[in-house]
């Protein structure tokens, strides 16, 4: 009787191990580590919006994934996992006052720190997806500098 119990437990453990370790989803996903530099203070949150198409970029609330991070120093990082390989772009702002929006002056220029992937700096208009997009295949780390 004890040997049947042992074989049963061994079989359950083997099935669990095989199903969780060799998932096809794990093989076809990518990881993106975003490093944000030039963080001036620890107020509020830094919002990172990850976009995967040109139609939504860089509209707040239209991101593919989003995270808000409490700044802990001059450089902070976040890792996005489980992403499909493809083209992505990032829009970031430092929401110092915690109102969950990127505040702008009367002519539309951000009054809170902001940044875009590829460290693209728009001059007089909102950047295009093609200005900021990058390819992600497996694992990648990018560094983006906030502009105040």
Residue, then its C-alpha position, 0 to 999 in steps of 0.5 A: x500500500x505504501x509503495x502505491x502511495x509513493x508512486x502516486x506522489x512521484x507521478x503527481x510531482x513529475x506532471x507538475x514539474x513538466x507542466x510548469x517548467x516546459x511551458x511554450x509560453x515561457x519560450x516565446x516571451x521576452x523581458x524588458x528591464x527599464x532603467x530610469x536615470x536623472x530622478x531628481x527627488x523621491x516625491x510622488x511616483x514615476x509612471x512608465x507606460x509601455x506601448x505596443x502600437x502606434x495608434x495609442x502612443x503616447x496616450x495616457x491610459x492607452x498603454x499596453x502595460x503600466x507601472x507606477x514606482x516610488x522613486x528611491x534614488x537617482x536611478x530606478x528600474x522596473x522589469x516587464x516580463x511575459x512580453x511578446x517579441x515585437x516593437x515597443x515604445x515607452x513614455x515616462x513621467x515623474x508625477x511629483x504631486x501625485x495627481x496621476x497625470x502629467x501636468x502641463x503649462x498653458x501651451x502644453x509643455x510638461x511641467x513635470x519630468x518626462x522621457x521617452x524610449x530611445x531618449x527621444x526629445x520632441x521639439x514642438x509636438x508629441x513624438x511618434x511611435x516610430x521616433x521612440x520604438x525599439x525591437x524586443x526579441x528575448x531580454x533587453x535592458x534600456x536606459x532612459x533619462x528624465x528631462x526636467 
